[in-house]
Amino acid sequence: MFKPQADFAGYAWYDALPTLKMTGYVIGTGDRRTSYTLGELPSIIARPDSLSVFGSLRTGPDISPWEIETDCILFADLDATMIDETVLCLTATSTVTHDELLTFFTAALFCPSDDGDAESYDTQLRWFTDEAEDEVIGYLSGIDD
């Protein structure tokens, strides 16, 4: 996957490339489906029955909608790097483990500081992992199933 390059727009070879655009999320509980746009942070009271991500697929002049179900979403602003800027949500039937959630948080959010005074990479990773573990334990033990 690549980020769009506005400088190439207008070139036939670039405009012909298929593009996948994610535009939002859906949380389903019973018969109710609530949609959220990217960047919206919902209040999660209980684990929902379903979660999905939706968007559009452009191939040449054709645009098709798509939706993919998942059992885990980390709602966040597009530029979020802090755990407290996110909302974790798992479905009621999710089997995601504690360790998998820690890996997910790290892959999604960890970004070592460019600040020369910000300690070593390993120290920053340890601090981040400690905070992520607190969040994961709190989520797994505190939200209603």
N, C-alpha and C positions, 0 to 999 in steps of 0.2 A: 504494500500500500504506500502511496506517495501523497504528499500534500499538493493541492493544486498550485500550479505556477502561472500566475496571471500574465507574465511576460510572454508565454507561449500561446495564449488565447488568440484565435484568429488564424493560426496555421492549420491547414487542413489535416495534417497528420496528427496534430495534438487534439483538435476538436473531434476527431474520429475515435479517440480512445474512450472506452467505456468508463463511466465514473459511477461510483457508489457513494451516495450521500446519506448520512444518518441525520434524521431531523427530530427524533423524539423517542419517547418511551410510553408504554402502556402498563398500568397496574390493574390487574383483574381480581375482584373479590366477588364470589358468587356470580350473578348475572351482570354486575356493574363493571365497566371498563373505563378507567380514567386516563386520559392522555396528558402528557407533559412534554413541553418543548425542551430542547437541549439547554442546560444551565438552570432549569427550574429545580428547586430542592423540595420534594414533597415531605410531608410529615408522615412517618410510618408508625402506625400504632400497633399493628399486628402483621404477621407474615401473610402476604396475599396468596391467592390460589394460583395466579399466573403473572408472569412478567414477560414483556417483549420489547424489542427495539424495532423502530420502523424508519423508513426513509424512501429514497427513490434511486432507481438505476437508470442512467442515461446511456444509451448506445446509439450514437449518431443523433438523428433528430427525434428518436423515440425515447419517451420517459415512462418507466413502469414503477409502480409502488412495490415495496417489499416489506415484509415483517418477519422477524425471527424470534421464536420463544427462547427464553433463557431462565435459569433458576437463580441468577445472582446479578444484581446491578449495583454499581457504585455511582450514585447520582452526585454530580459535581459541576462546578463551572468549568469551562473549557481549559482555563489556565490554572486550575487548582493544583497545589502541591502540598497543602496542609491537610491532615486528617480531619481537623475540626471544620473544614470547608466542604465536607462530604456527608452524604447520607447513604448508609449501607442498607440493602434490602435483599432478602432471600425469600424464596417461595416457601410455603408451608411444607412442601415435599422435598425440598432441597437436601442433598446429602453432602454438600460442601463441608469439608473439615476445617478445623482451626488452622492447621498448617497451610492448607490451600488458600484460605482467606488472607493469611499473612503474606504469602507469595503474591497474591492478587493485589493487595494494598501496595506492596513494594514496587511491583511492576507498573502499577498505575500512577503512583504518586511520588515515589522517592526520587529526589533530584539533589545531588550534593551541591552545596553552596559554591558559588564562584568567589566568595569572599575569602581572602587569604587568611583571615583571622578566625575562620569557622571550624577549626579542628580538622582532623584527618578524615578521609573518606570513611574509614572503618568506624571511627567514633560517631560520625553523623549517621551512618547506617545503623549502628547499635541504638542510638537515641530514637531514630525513626521506628525501628523494629519494636522497641519497648513501648512507644506510644501506640503503634498499630496493634500490638498484642493486647494492650489495655482496652482498646476499642473493640476488638474482636471478642474478647472475653465478656465485656459488657454487653455487646449485642447478643451473643449466643446465650447468655444467662439472663438477660433482662427483658427481652421482648417476648410477648405472648406467642405461643405456637398455635 
